[in-house]
Amino acid sequence: MDLISLANIDGDMVPIVAIVGGLSVAIVAIIGKAISGMQRTKQREESRREIAAYIAEGSMTPEDGKAILQAGAKDDRKCGL
């Protein structure tokens, strides 16, 4: 029984290994981006809840809360405009 290692892979296996490796990197990148987006959304919603709580208890005016939320909205745009 022969063990397969990178040292004894013949020329036919190189493209397959390259494709599988590339797809693996792409899948990890996609999953990482999805997790990052979910985390960003969660943090944004928590911030909105905190601002709403400050407004409800009277330590912040609704105008101040609106200004804070609008200031952060520019950073969430994909194209940066």
mmCIF file of the N, C-alpha and C atoms, coordinates in Angstrom:
data_MODEL
# 
_entry.id   MODEL 
# 
loop_
_atom_site.group_PDB 
_atom_site.id 
_atom_site.type_symbol 
_atom_site.label_atom_id 
_atom_site.label_alt_id 
_atom_site.label_comp_id 
_atom_site.label_asym_id 
_atom_site.label_entity_id 
_atom_site.label_seq_id 
_atom_site.pdbx_PDB_ins_code 
_atom_site.Cartn_x 
_atom_site.Cartn_y 
_atom_site.Cartn_z 
_atom_site.occupancy 
_atom_site.B_iso_or_equiv 
_atom_site.pdbx_formal_charge 
_atom_site.auth_seq_id 
_atom_site.auth_comp_id 
_atom_site.auth_asym_id 
_atom_site.auth_atom_id 
_atom_site.pdbx_PDB_model_num 
ATOM 1   N N  . MET A 1 1  ? 0.848   -1.162 0.000   1.00 0.00 ? 1  MET A N  1 
ATOM 2   C CA . MET A 1 1  ? 0.000   0.000  0.000   1.00 0.00 ? 1  MET A CA 1 
ATOM 3   C C  . MET A 1 1  ? 0.901   1.234  0.000   1.00 0.00 ? 1  MET A C  1 
ATOM 4   N N  . ASP A 1 2  ? 0.701   2.084  -0.983  1.00 0.00 ? 2  ASP A N  1 
ATOM 5   C CA . ASP A 1 2  ? 1.494   3.306  -1.117  1.00 0.00 ? 2  ASP A CA 1 
ATOM 6   C C  . ASP A 1 2  ? 0.791   4.464  -0.416  1.00 0.00 ? 2  ASP A C  1 
ATOM 7   N N  . LEU A 1 3  ? 1.550   5.194  0.324   1.00 0.00 ? 3  LEU A N  1 
ATOM 8   C CA . LEU A 1 3  ? 1.029   6.400  0.938   1.00 0.00 ? 3  LEU A CA 1 
ATOM 9   C C  . LEU A 1 3  ? 1.237   7.566  -0.025  1.00 0.00 ? 3  LEU A C  1 
ATOM 10  N N  . ILE A 1 4  ? 0.239   8.419  -0.120  1.00 0.00 ? 4  ILE A N  1 
ATOM 11  C CA . ILE A 1 4  ? 0.340   9.571  -1.020  1.00 0.00 ? 4  ILE A CA 1 
ATOM 12  C C  . ILE A 1 4  ? 0.858   10.754 -0.217  1.00 0.00 ? 4  ILE A C  1 
ATOM 13  N N  . SER A 1 5  ? 1.906   11.344 -0.707  1.00 0.00 ? 5  SER A N  1 
ATOM 14  C CA . SER A 1 5  ? 2.429   12.563 -0.106  1.00 0.00 ? 5  SER A CA 1 
ATOM 15  C C  . SER A 1 5  ? 2.671   13.562 -1.230  1.00 0.00 ? 5  SER A C  1 
ATOM 16  N N  . LEU A 1 6  ? 2.948   14.782 -0.870  1.00 0.00 ? 6  LEU A N  1 
ATOM 17  C CA . LEU A 1 6  ? 3.178   15.795 -1.895  1.00 0.00 ? 6  LEU A CA 1 
ATOM 18  C C  . LEU A 1 6  ? 4.418   15.486 -2.720  1.00 0.00 ? 6  LEU A C  1 
ATOM 19  N N  . ALA A 1 7  ? 5.337   14.747 -2.173  1.00 0.00 ? 7  ALA A N  1 
ATOM 20  C CA . ALA A 1 7  ? 6.571   14.445 -2.885  1.00 0.00 ? 7  ALA A CA 1 
ATOM 21  C C  . ALA A 1 7  ? 6.353   13.458 -4.029  1.00 0.00 ? 7  ALA A C  1 
ATOM 22  N N  . ASN A 1 8  ? 5.367   12.571 -3.914  1.00 0.00 ? 8  ASN A N  1 
ATOM 23  C CA . ASN A 1 8  ? 5.189   11.583 -4.975  1.00 0.00 ? 8  ASN A CA 1 
ATOM 24  C C  . ASN A 1 8  ? 3.881   11.751 -5.746  1.00 0.00 ? 8  ASN A C  1 
ATOM 25  N N  . ILE A 1 9  ? 3.338   12.957 -5.778  1.00 0.00 ? 9  ILE A N  1 
ATOM 26  C CA . ILE A 1 9  ? 2.160   13.217 -6.604  1.00 0.00 ? 9  ILE A CA 1 
ATOM 27  C C  . ILE A 1 9  ? 2.630   13.389 -8.037  1.00 0.00 ? 9  ILE A C  1 
ATOM 28  N N  . ASP A 1 10 ? 2.012   12.679 -8.941  1.00 0.00 ? 10 ASP A N  1 
ATOM 29  C CA . ASP A 1 10 ? 2.410   12.791 -10.344 1.00 0.00 ? 10 ASP A CA 1 
ATOM 30  C C  . ASP A 1 10 ? 1.800   14.037 -10.968 1.00 0.00 ? 10 ASP A C  1 
ATOM 31  N N  . GLY A 1 11 ? 2.147   14.324 -12.200 1.00 0.00 ? 11 GLY A N  1 
ATOM 32  C CA . GLY A 1 11 ? 1.741   15.536 -12.898 1.00 0.00 ? 11 GLY A CA 1 
ATOM 33  C C  . GLY A 1 11 ? 0.248   15.666 -13.095 1.00 0.00 ? 11 GLY A C  1 
ATOM 34  N N  . ASP A 1 12 ? -0.490  14.555 -13.110 1.00 0.00 ? 12 ASP A N  1 
ATOM 35  C CA . ASP A 1 12 ? -1.931  14.622 -13.316 1.00 0.00 ? 12 ASP A CA 1 
ATOM 36  C C  . ASP A 1 12 ? -2.669  15.131 -12.080 1.00 0.00 ? 12 ASP A C  1 
ATOM 37  N N  . MET A 1 13 ? -2.076  14.987 -10.925 1.00 0.00 ? 13 MET A N  1 
ATOM 38  C CA . MET A 1 13 ? -2.738  15.381 -9.685  1.00 0.00 ? 13 MET A CA 1 
ATOM 39  C C  . MET A 1 13 ? -2.542  16.862 -9.338  1.00 0.00 ? 13 MET A C  1 
ATOM 40  N N  . VAL A 1 14 ? -1.532  17.502 -9.915  1.00 0.00 ? 14 VAL A N  1 
ATOM 41  C CA . VAL A 1 14 ? -1.215  18.884 -9.563  1.00 0.00 ? 14 VAL A CA 1 
ATOM 42  C C  . VAL A 1 14 ? -2.393  19.828 -9.839  1.00 0.00 ? 14 VAL A C  1 
ATOM 43  N N  . PRO A 1 15 ? -3.045  19.776 -11.011 1.00 0.00 ? 15 PRO A N  1 
ATOM 44  C CA . PRO A 1 15 ? -4.181  20.680 -11.225 1.00 0.00 ? 15 PRO A CA 1 
ATOM 45  C C  . PRO A 1 15 ? -5.339  20.416 -10.256 1.00 0.00 ? 15 PRO A C  1 
ATOM 46  N N  . ILE A 1 16 ? -5.560  19.166 -9.916  1.00 0.00 ? 16 ILE A N  1 
ATOM 47  C CA . ILE A 1 16 ? -6.646  18.831 -8.992  1.00 0.00 ? 16 ILE A CA 1 
ATOM 48  C C  . ILE A 1 16 ? -6.348  19.395 -7.610  1.00 0.00 ? 16 ILE A C  1 
ATOM 49  N N  . VAL A 1 17 ? -5.122  19.241 -7.151  1.00 0.00 ? 17 VAL A N  1 
ATOM 50  C CA . VAL A 1 17 ? -4.733  19.768 -5.848  1.00 0.00 ? 17 VAL A CA 1 
ATOM 51  C C  . VAL A 1 17 ? -4.836  21.300 -5.852  1.00 0.00 ? 17 VAL A C  1 
ATOM 52  N N  . ALA A 1 18 ? -4.446  21.934 -6.946  1.00 0.00 ? 18 ALA A N  1 
ATOM 53  C CA . ALA A 1 18 ? -4.515  23.395 -7.037  1.00 0.00 ? 18 ALA A CA 1 
ATOM 54  C C  . ALA A 1 18 ? -5.965  23.871 -7.005  1.00 0.00 ? 18 ALA A C  1 
ATOM 55  N N  . ILE A 1 19 ? -6.840  23.189 -7.724  1.00 0.00 ? 19 ILE A N  1 
ATOM 56  C CA . ILE A 1 19 ? -8.254  23.587 -7.753  1.00 0.00 ? 19 ILE A CA 1 
ATOM 57  C C  . ILE A 1 19 ? -8.898  23.393 -6.390  1.00 0.00 ? 19 ILE A C  1 
ATOM 58  N N  . VAL A 1 20 ? -8.651  22.248 -5.764  1.00 0.00 ? 20 VAL A N  1 
ATOM 59  C CA . VAL A 1 20 ? -9.230  21.988 -4.447  1.00 0.00 ? 20 VAL A CA 1 
ATOM 60  C C  . VAL A 1 20 ? -8.699  22.992 -3.424  1.00 0.00 ? 20 VAL A C  1 
ATOM 61  N N  . GLY A 1 21 ? -7.419  23.293 -3.485  1.00 0.00 ? 21 GLY A N  1 
ATOM 62  C CA . GLY A 1 21 ? -6.843  24.285 -2.576  1.00 0.00 ? 21 GLY A CA 1 
ATOM 63  C C  . GLY A 1 21 ? -7.446  25.666 -2.781  1.00 0.00 ? 21 GLY A C  1 
ATOM 64  N N  . GLY A 1 22 ? -7.605  26.072 -4.034  1.00 0.00 ? 22 GLY A N  1 
ATOM 65  C CA . GLY A 1 22 ? -8.199  27.366 -4.335  1.00 0.00 ? 22 GLY A CA 1 
ATOM 66  C C  . GLY A 1 22 ? -9.640  27.458 -3.876  1.00 0.00 ? 22 GLY A C  1 
ATOM 67  N N  . LEU A 1 23 ? -10.399 26.406 -4.100  1.00 0.00 ? 23 LEU A N  1 
ATOM 68  C CA . LEU A 1 23 ? -11.792 26.385 -3.661  1.00 0.00 ? 23 LEU A CA 1 
ATOM 69  C C  . LEU A 1 23 ? -11.887 26.420 -2.139  1.00 0.00 ? 23 LEU A C  1 
ATOM 70  N N  . SER A 1 24 ? -10.976 25.754 -1.478  1.00 0.00 ? 24 SER A N  1 
ATOM 71  C CA . SER A 1 24 ? -10.968 25.761 -0.011  1.00 0.00 ? 24 SER A CA 1 
ATOM 72  C C  . SER A 1 24 ? -10.727 27.171 0.519   1.00 0.00 ? 24 SER A C  1 
ATOM 73  N N  . VAL A 1 25 ? -9.780  27.863 -0.072  1.00 0.00 ? 25 VAL A N  1 
ATOM 74  C CA . VAL A 1 25 ? -9.491  29.239 0.354   1.00 0.00 ? 25 VAL A CA 1 
ATOM 75  C C  . VAL A 1 25 ? -10.706 30.128 0.094   1.00 0.00 ? 25 VAL A C  1 
ATOM 76  N N  . ALA A 1 26 ? -11.365 29.957 -1.058  1.00 0.00 ? 26 ALA A N  1 
ATOM 77  C CA . ALA A 1 26 ? -12.535 30.763 -1.385  1.00 0.00 ? 26 ALA A CA 1 
ATOM 78  C C  . ALA A 1 26 ? -13.681 30.504 -0.415  1.00 0.00 ? 26 ALA A C  1 
ATOM 79  N N  . ILE A 1 27 ? -13.902 29.257 -0.062  1.00 0.00 ? 27 ILE A N  1 
ATOM 80  C CA . ILE A 1 27 ? -14.987 28.918 0.870   1.00 0.00 ? 27 ILE A CA 1 
ATOM 81  C C  . ILE A 1 27 ? -14.715 29.520 2.239   1.00 0.00 ? 27 ILE A C  1 
ATOM 82  N N  . VAL A 1 28 ? -13.486 29.439 2.703   1.00 0.00 ? 28 VAL A N  1 
ATOM 83  C CA . VAL A 1 28 ? -13.140 30.024 3.998   1.00 0.00 ? 28 VAL A CA 1 
ATOM 84  C C  . VAL A 1 28 ? -13.335 31.539 3.967   1.00 0.00 ? 28 VAL A C  1 
ATOM 85  N N  . ALA A 1 29 ? -12.967 32.190 2.863   1.00 0.00 ? 29 ALA A N  1 
ATOM 86  C CA . ALA A 1 29 ? -13.138 33.633 2.742   1.00 0.00 ? 29 ALA A CA 1 
ATOM 87  C C  . ALA A 1 29 ? -14.613 34.021 2.753   1.00 0.00 ? 29 ALA A C  1 
ATOM 88  N N  . ILE A 1 30 ? -15.443 33.266 2.055   1.00 0.00 ? 30 ILE A N  1 
ATOM 89  C CA . ILE A 1 30 ? -16.877 33.560 2.010   1.00 0.00 ? 30 ILE A CA 1 
ATOM 90  C C  . ILE A 1 30 ? -17.507 33.396 3.382   1.00 0.00 ? 30 ILE A C  1 
ATOM 91  N N  . ILE A 1 31 ? -17.163 32.328 4.078   1.00 0.00 ? 31 ILE A N  1 
ATOM 92  C CA . ILE A 1 31 ? -17.704 32.098 5.411   1.00 0.00 ? 31 ILE A CA 1 
ATOM 93  C C  . ILE A 1 31 ? -17.234 33.192 6.368   1.00 0.00 ? 31 ILE A C  1 
ATOM 94  N N  . GLY A 1 32 ? -15.977 33.583 6.272   1.00 0.00 ? 32 GLY A N  1 
ATOM 95  C CA . GLY A 1 32 ? -15.454 34.653 7.119   1.00 0.00 ? 32 GLY A CA 1 
ATOM 96  C C  . GLY A 1 32 ? -16.162 35.977 6.871   1.00 0.00 ? 32 GLY A C  1 
ATOM 97  N N  . LYS A 1 33 ? -16.431 36.298 5.616   1.00 0.00 ? 33 LYS A N  1 
ATOM 98  C CA . LYS A 1 33 ? -17.138 37.531 5.278   1.00 0.00 ? 33 LYS A CA 1 
ATOM 99  C C  . LYS A 1 33 ? -18.567 37.505 5.817   1.00 0.00 ? 33 LYS A C  1 
ATOM 100 N N  . ALA A 1 34 ? -19.231 36.352 5.736   1.00 0.00 ? 34 ALA A N  1 
ATOM 101 C CA . ALA A 1 34 ? -20.593 36.229 6.250   1.00 0.00 ? 34 ALA A CA 1 
ATOM 102 C C  . ALA A 1 34 ? -20.625 36.416 7.761   1.00 0.00 ? 34 ALA A C  1 
ATOM 103 N N  . ILE A 1 35 ? -19.689 35.814 8.457   1.00 0.00 ? 35 ILE A N  1 
ATOM 104 C CA . ILE A 1 35 ? -19.626 35.953 9.913   1.00 0.00 ? 35 ILE A CA 1 
ATOM 105 C C  . ILE A 1 35 ? -19.336 37.401 10.287  1.00 0.00 ? 35 ILE A C  1 
ATOM 106 N N  . SER A 1 36 ? -18.451 38.053 9.555   1.00 0.00 ? 36 SER A N  1 
ATOM 107 C CA . SER A 1 36 ? -18.135 39.456 9.807   1.00 0.00 ? 36 SER A CA 1 
ATOM 108 C C  . SER A 1 36 ? -19.365 40.338 9.615   1.00 0.00 ? 36 SER A C  1 
ATOM 109 N N  . GLY A 1 37 ? -20.138 40.079 8.569   1.00 0.00 ? 37 GLY A N  1 
ATOM 110 C CA . GLY A 1 37 ? -21.354 40.852 8.323   1.00 0.00 ? 37 GLY A CA 1 
ATOM 111 C C  . GLY A 1 37 ? -22.390 40.651 9.407   1.00 0.00 ? 37 GLY A C  1 
ATOM 112 N N  . MET A 1 38 ? -22.541 39.426 9.870   1.00 0.00 ? 38 MET A N  1 
ATOM 113 C CA . MET A 1 38 ? -23.488 39.162 10.950  1.00 0.00 ? 38 MET A CA 1 
ATOM 114 C C  . MET A 1 38 ? -23.068 39.869 12.234  1.00 0.00 ? 38 MET A C  1 
ATOM 115 N N  . GLN A 1 39 ? -21.788 39.863 12.515  1.00 0.00 ? 39 GLN A N  1 
ATOM 116 C CA . GLN A 1 39 ? -21.286 40.527 13.720  1.00 0.00 ? 39 GLN A CA 1 
ATOM 117 C C  . GLN A 1 39 ? -21.509 42.032 13.629  1.00 0.00 ? 39 GLN A C  1 
ATOM 118 N N  . ARG A 1 40 ? -21.259 42.598 12.446  1.00 0.00 ? 40 ARG A N  1 
ATOM 119 C CA . ARG A 1 40 ? -21.456 44.039 12.259  1.00 0.00 ? 40 ARG A CA 1 
ATOM 120 C C  . ARG A 1 40 ? -22.925 44.415 12.461  1.00 0.00 ? 40 ARG A C  1 
ATOM 121 N N  . THR A 1 41 ? -23.828 43.610 11.913  1.00 0.00 ? 41 THR A N  1 
ATOM 122 C CA . THR A 1 41 ? -25.257 43.875 12.066  1.00 0.00 ? 41 THR A CA 1 
ATOM 123 C C  . THR A 1 41 ? -25.669 43.773 13.532  1.00 0.00 ? 41 THR A C  1 
ATOM 124 N N  . LYS A 1 42 ? -25.162 42.778 14.225  1.00 0.00 ? 42 LYS A N  1 
ATOM 125 C CA . LYS A 1 42 ? -25.490 42.604 15.645  1.00 0.00 ? 42 LYS A CA 1 
ATOM 126 C C  . LYS A 1 42 ? -25.028 43.812 16.456  1.00 0.00 ? 42 LYS A C  1 
ATOM 127 N N  . GLN A 1 43 ? -23.819 44.289 16.205  1.00 0.00 ? 43 GLN A N  1 
ATOM 128 C CA . GLN A 1 43 ? -23.304 45.442 16.935  1.00 0.00 ? 43 GLN A CA 1 
ATOM 129 C C  . GLN A 1 43 ? -24.121 46.697 16.632  1.00 0.00 ? 43 GLN A C  1 
ATOM 130 N N  . ARG A 1 44 ? -24.519 46.865 15.373  1.00 0.00 ? 44 ARG A N  1 
ATOM 131 C CA . ARG A 1 44 ? -25.321 48.031 14.994  1.00 0.00 ? 44 ARG A CA 1 
ATOM 132 C C  . ARG A 1 44 ? -26.663 48.025 15.723  1.00 0.00 ? 44 ARG A C  1 
ATOM 133 N N  . GLU A 1 45 ? -27.298 46.858 15.772  1.00 0.00 ? 45 GLU A N  1 
ATOM 134 C CA . GLU A 1 45 ? -28.596 46.761 16.455  1.00 0.00 ? 45 GLU A CA 1 
ATOM 135 C C  . GLU A 1 45 ? -28.463 46.991 17.954  1.00 0.00 ? 45 GLU A C  1 
ATOM 136 N N  . GLU A 1 46 ? -27.394 46.497 18.561  1.00 0.00 ? 46 GLU A N  1 
ATOM 137 C CA . GLU A 1 46 ? -27.169 46.746 19.985  1.00 0.00 ? 46 GLU A CA 1 
ATOM 138 C C  . GLU A 1 46 ? -26.974 48.236 20.254  1.00 0.00 ? 46 GLU A C  1 
ATOM 139 N N  . SER A 1 47 ? -26.253 48.905 19.365  1.00 0.00 ? 47 SER A N  1 
ATOM 140 C CA . SER A 1 47 ? -26.049 50.345 19.521  1.00 0.00 ? 47 SER A CA 1 
ATOM 141 C C  . SER A 1 47 ? -27.369 51.097 19.414  1.00 0.00 ? 47 SER A C  1 
ATOM 142 N N  . ARG A 1 48 ? -28.207 50.696 18.469  1.00 0.00 ? 48 ARG A N  1 
ATOM 143 C CA . ARG A 1 48 ? -29.510 51.345 18.325  1.00 0.00 ? 48 ARG A CA 1 
ATOM 144 C C  . ARG A 1 48 ? -30.362 51.160 19.575  1.00 0.00 ? 48 ARG A C  1 
ATOM 145 N N  . ARG A 1 49 ? -30.321 49.966 20.150  1.00 0.00 ? 49 ARG A N  1 
ATOM 146 C CA . ARG A 1 49 ? -31.088 49.713 21.368  1.00 0.00 ? 49 ARG A CA 1 
ATOM 147 C C  . ARG A 1 49 ? -30.576 50.562 22.529  1.00 0.00 ? 49 ARG A C  1 
ATOM 148 N N  . GLU A 1 50 ? -29.256 50.680 22.641  1.00 0.00 ? 50 GLU A N  1 
ATOM 149 C CA . GLU A 1 50 ? -28.686 51.490 23.712  1.00 0.00 ? 50 GLU A CA 1 
ATOM 150 C C  . GLU A 1 50 ? -29.078 52.956 23.557  1.00 0.00 ? 50 GLU A C  1 
ATOM 151 N N  . ILE A 1 51 ? -29.011 53.475 22.340  1.00 0.00 ? 51 ILE A N  1 
ATOM 152 C CA . ILE A 1 51 ? -29.400 54.863 22.101  1.00 0.00 ? 51 ILE A CA 1 
ATOM 153 C C  . ILE A 1 51 ? -30.877 55.060 22.426  1.00 0.00 ? 51 ILE A C  1 
ATOM 154 N N  . ALA A 1 52 ? -31.711 54.103 22.025  1.00 0.00 ? 52 ALA A N  1 
ATOM 155 C CA . ALA A 1 52 ? -33.138 54.192 22.345  1.00 0.00 ? 52 ALA A CA 1 
ATOM 156 C C  . ALA A 1 52 ? -33.360 54.176 23.855  1.00 0.00 ? 52 ALA A C  1 
ATOM 157 N N  . ALA A 1 53 ? -32.587 53.404 24.590  1.00 0.00 ? 53 ALA A N  1 
ATOM 158 C CA . ALA A 1 53 ? -32.722 53.364 26.047  1.00 0.00 ? 53 ALA A CA 1 
ATOM 159 C C  . ALA A 1 53 ? -32.314 54.697 26.666  1.00 0.00 ? 53 ALA A C  1 
ATOM 160 N N  . TYR A 1 54 ? -31.236 55.294 26.158  1.00 0.00 ? 54 TYR A N  1 
ATOM 161 C CA . TYR A 1 54 ? -30.818 56.601 26.671  1.00 0.00 ? 54 TYR A CA 1 
ATOM 162 C C  . TYR A 1 54 ? -31.893 57.655 26.417  1.00 0.00 ? 54 TYR A C  1 
ATOM 163 N N  . ILE A 1 55 ? -32.506 57.601 25.256  1.00 0.00 ? 55 ILE A N  1 
ATOM 164 C CA . ILE A 1 55 ? -33.579 58.551 24.929  1.00 0.00 ? 55 ILE A CA 1 
ATOM 165 C C  . ILE A 1 55 ? -34.779 58.315 25.851  1.00 0.00 ? 55 ILE A C  1 
ATOM 166 N N  . ALA A 1 56 ? -35.110 57.051 26.074  1.00 0.00 ? 56 ALA A N  1 
ATOM 167 C CA . ALA A 1 56 ? -36.264 56.723 26.911  1.00 0.00 ? 56 ALA A CA 1 
ATOM 168 C C  . ALA A 1 56 ? -36.067 57.167 28.361  1.00 0.00 ? 56 ALA A C  1 
ATOM 169 N N  . GLU A 1 57 ? -34.839 57.060 28.883  1.00 0.00 ? 57 GLU A N  1 
ATOM 170 C CA . GLU A 1 57 ? -34.606 57.472 30.267  1.00 0.00 ? 57 GLU A CA 1 
ATOM 171 C C  . GLU A 1 57 ? -34.390 58.973 30.402  1.00 0.00 ? 57 GLU A C  1 
ATOM 172 N N  . GLY A 1 58 ? -34.261 59.674 29.278  1.00 0.00 ? 58 GLY A N  1 
ATOM 173 C CA . GLY A 1 58 ? -34.156 61.122 29.303  1.00 0.00 ? 58 GLY A CA 1 
ATOM 174 C C  . GLY A 1 58 ? -32.753 61.679 29.382  1.00 0.00 ? 58 GLY A C  1 
ATOM 175 N N  . SER A 1 59 ? -31.736 60.826 29.327  1.00 0.00 ? 59 SER A N  1 
ATOM 176 C CA . SER A 1 59 ? -30.371 61.335 29.403  1.00 0.00 ? 59 SER A CA 1 
ATOM 177 C C  . SER A 1 59 ? -29.850 61.780 28.037  1.00 0.00 ? 59 SER A C  1 
ATOM 178 N N  . MET A 1 60 ? -30.635 61.582 26.992  1.00 0.00 ? 60 MET A N  1 
ATOM 179 C CA . MET A 1 60 ? -30.266 62.000 25.644  1.00 0.00 ? 60 MET A CA 1 
ATOM 180 C C  . MET A 1 60 ? -31.530 62.488 24.951  1.00 0.00 ? 60 MET A C  1 
ATOM 181 N N  . THR A 1 61 ? -31.384 63.533 24.167  1.00 0.00 ? 61 THR A N  1 
ATOM 182 C CA . THR A 1 61 ? -32.547 64.034 23.431  1.00 0.00 ? 61 THR A CA 1 
ATOM 183 C C  . THR A 1 61 ? -32.728 63.210 22.158  1.00 0.00 ? 61 THR A C  1 
ATOM 184 N N  . PRO A 1 62 ? -33.944 63.143 21.633  1.00 0.00 ? 62 PRO A N  1 
ATOM 185 C CA . PRO A 1 62 ? -34.159 62.415 20.378  1.00 0.00 ? 62 PRO A CA 1 
ATOM 186 C C  . PRO A 1 62 ? -33.333 62.977 19.221  1.00 0.00 ? 62 PRO A C  1 
ATOM 187 N N  . GLU A 1 63 ? -33.093 64.284 19.231  1.00 0.00 ? 63 GLU A N  1 
ATOM 188 C CA . GLU A 1 63 ? -32.283 64.895 18.172  1.00 0.00 ? 63 GLU A CA 1 
ATOM 189 C C  . GLU A 1 63 ? -30.834 64.410 18.246  1.00 0.00 ? 63 GLU A C  1 
ATOM 190 N N  . ASP A 1 64 ? -30.308 64.298 19.467  1.00 0.00 ? 64 ASP A N  1 
ATOM 191 C CA . ASP A 1 64 ? -28.943 63.788 19.637  1.00 0.00 ? 64 ASP A CA 1 
ATOM 192 C C  . ASP A 1 64 ? -28.847 62.337 19.172  1.00 0.00 ? 64 ASP A C  1 
ATOM 193 N N  . GLY A 1 65 ? -29.848 61.530 19.531  1.00 0.00 ? 65 GLY A N  1 
ATOM 194 C CA . GLY A 1 65 ? -29.859 60.132 19.107  1.00 0.00 ? 65 GLY A CA 1 
ATOM 195 C C  . GLY A 1 65 ? -29.929 60.003 17.601  1.00 0.00 ? 65 GLY A C  1 
ATOM 196 N N  . LYS A 1 66 ? -30.746 60.834 16.989  1.00 0.00 ? 66 LYS A N  1 
ATOM 197 C CA . LYS A 1 66 ? -30.865 60.815 15.523  1.00 0.00 ? 66 LYS A CA 1 
ATOM 198 C C  . LYS A 1 66 ? -29.542 61.204 14.874  1.00 0.00 ? 66 LYS A C  1 
ATOM 199 N N  . ALA A 1 67 ? -28.885 62.211 15.423  1.00 0.00 ? 67 ALA A N  1 
ATOM 200 C CA . ALA A 1 67 ? -27.602 62.649 14.870  1.00 0.00 ? 67 ALA A CA 1 
ATOM 201 C C  . ALA A 1 67 ? -26.543 61.547 14.985  1.00 0.00 ? 67 ALA A C  1 
ATOM 202 N N  . ILE A 1 68 ? -26.536 60.843 16.104  1.00 0.00 ? 68 ILE A N  1 
ATOM 203 C CA . ILE A 1 68 ? -25.566 59.762 16.288  1.00 0.00 ? 68 ILE A CA 1 
ATOM 204 C C  . ILE A 1 68 ? -25.819 58.640 15.290  1.00 0.00 ? 68 ILE A C  1 
ATOM 205 N N  . LEU A 1 69 ? -27.089 58.254 15.122  1.00 0.00 ? 69 LEU A N  1 
ATOM 206 C CA . LEU A 1 69 ? -27.411 57.182 14.186  1.00 0.00 ? 69 LEU A CA 1 
ATOM 207 C C  . LEU A 1 69 ? -27.100 57.578 12.745  1.00 0.00 ? 69 LEU A C  1 
ATOM 208 N N  . GLN A 1 70 ? -27.351 58.822 12.390  1.00 0.00 ? 70 GLN A N  1 
ATOM 209 C CA . GLN A 1 70 ? -27.061 59.258 11.024  1.00 0.00 ? 70 GLN A CA 1 
ATOM 210 C C  . GLN A 1 70 ? -25.567 59.380 10.781  1.00 0.00 ? 70 GLN A C  1 
ATOM 211 N N  . ALA A 1 71 ? -24.799 59.720 11.797  1.00 0.00 ? 71 ALA A N  1 
ATOM 212 C CA . ALA A 1 71 ? -23.349 59.815 11.645  1.00 0.00 ? 71 ALA A CA 1 
ATOM 213 C C  . ALA A 1 71 ? -22.746 58.450 11.368  1.00 0.00 ? 71 ALA A C  1 
ATOM 214 N N  . GLY A 1 72 ? -23.254 57.410 11.985  1.00 0.00 ? 72 GLY A N  1 
ATOM 215 C CA . GLY A 1 72 ? -22.739 56.068 11.761  1.00 0.00 ? 72 GLY A CA 1 
ATOM 216 C C  . GLY A 1 72 ? -23.229 55.438 10.480  1.00 0.00 ? 72 GLY A C  1 
ATOM 217 N N  . ALA A 1 73 ? -24.277 55.985 9.884   1.00 0.00 ? 73 ALA A N  1 
ATOM 218 C CA . ALA A 1 73 ? -24.849 55.388 8.691   1.00 0.00 ? 73 ALA A CA 1 
ATOM 219 C C  . ALA A 1 73 ? -23.926 55.494 7.482   1.00 0.00 ? 73 ALA A C  1 
ATOM 220 N N  . LYS A 1 74 ? -23.098 56.517 7.420   1.00 0.00 ? 74 LYS A N  1 
ATOM 221 C CA . LYS A 1 74 ? -22.192 56.685 6.276   1.00 0.00 ? 74 LYS A CA 1 
ATOM 222 C C  . LYS A 1 74 ? -21.181 55.561 6.197   1.00 0.00 ? 74 LYS A C  1 
ATOM 223 N N  . ASP A 1 75 ? -20.752 55.054 7.338   1.00 0.00 ? 75 ASP A N  1 
ATOM 224 C CA . ASP A 1 75 ? -19.744 53.988 7.357   1.00 0.00 ? 75 ASP A CA 1 
ATOM 225 C C  . ASP A 1 75 ? -20.292 52.652 6.897   1.00 0.00 ? 75 ASP A C  1 
ATOM 226 N N  . ASP A 1 76 ? -21.622 52.479 6.921   1.00 0.00 ? 76 ASP A N  1 
ATOM 227 C CA . ASP A 1 76 ? -22.214 51.203 6.557   1.00 0.00 ? 76 ASP A CA 1 
ATOM 228 C C  . ASP A 1 76 ? -22.413 51.034 5.064   1.00 0.00 ? 76 ASP A C  1 
ATOM 229 N N  . ARG A 1 77 ? -22.236 52.088 4.300   1.00 0.00 ? 77 ARG A N  1 
ATOM 230 C CA . ARG A 1 77 ? -22.448 51.996 2.866   1.00 0.00 ? 77 ARG A CA 1 
ATOM 231 C C  . ARG A 1 77 ? -21.317 51.217 2.208   1.00 0.00 ? 77 ARG A C  1 
ATOM 232 N N  . LYS A 1 78 ? -21.663 50.425 1.213   1.00 0.00 ? 78 LYS A N  1 
ATOM 233 C CA . LYS A 1 78 ? -20.675 49.561 0.561   1.00 0.00 ? 78 LYS A CA 1 
ATOM 234 C C  . LYS A 1 78 ? -19.693 50.354 -0.296  1.00 0.00 ? 78 LYS A C  1 
ATOM 235 N N  . CYS A 1 79 ? -20.179 51.359 -1.033  1.00 0.00 ? 79 CYS A N  1 
ATOM 236 C CA . CYS A 1 79 ? -19.310 52.049 -1.988  1.00 0.00 ? 79 CYS A CA 1 
ATOM 237 C C  . CYS A 1 79 ? -18.573 53.226 -1.369  1.00 0.00 ? 79 CYS A C  1 
ATOM 238 N N  . GLY A 1 80 ? -18.874 53.570 -0.145  1.00 0.00 ? 80 GLY A N  1 
ATOM 239 C CA . GLY A 1 80 ? -18.161 54.631 0.533   1.00 0.00 ? 80 GLY A CA 1 
ATOM 240 C C  . GLY A 1 80 ? -18.633 56.026 0.209   1.00 0.00 ? 80 GLY A C  1 
ATOM 241 N N  . LEU A 1 81 ? -19.764 56.161 -0.460  1.00 0.00 ? 81 LEU A N  1 
ATOM 242 C CA . LEU A 1 81 ? -20.291 57.496 -0.789  1.00 0.00 ? 81 LEU A CA 1 
ATOM 243 C C  . LEU A 1 81 ? -21.151 58.032 0.316   1.00 0.00 ? 81 LEU A C  1 
# 
